[in-house]
Amino acid sequence: QVQLVESGGGLVQAGGSLRLSCAASGGTFVTYTMGWFRQAPGKEREFVAAINRNGGTNSADSVRGRFAISRDNAKNTVYLQMNSLSPGDTAVYYCAATSFGGGLAPVTLQRLYTYWGQGTQVTVSS
């Protein structure tokens, strides 16, 4: 059973930056594709970014060029560096893990992710 714990959320002004972390335990982290998703108030949860076991990445159009996903396999941790934040980025951010896909293009579909963290709140003020 894989456990995921997110951290790094908080309140930031528009234009600012935050780095989210997700620490994994209980599984073979290096083999998983890791993803970040977010859910804004009143909206469905949506894909943000993903990274496969080979370091290949994928990201949503809305964050491309502003957000970057990375992983440190030695620390069993995945990161989401978020720059140029805007109020539209306000959401609860969730970390997720899947063994689906292997070294192929990182998985973007929520239903293919098996393990989920509890989420961390990111609030961007204008």
Order of alpha helices (4+ residues) and beta strands (2+ residues): beta-beta-beta-beta-beta-beta-beta-beta-beta-beta-beta
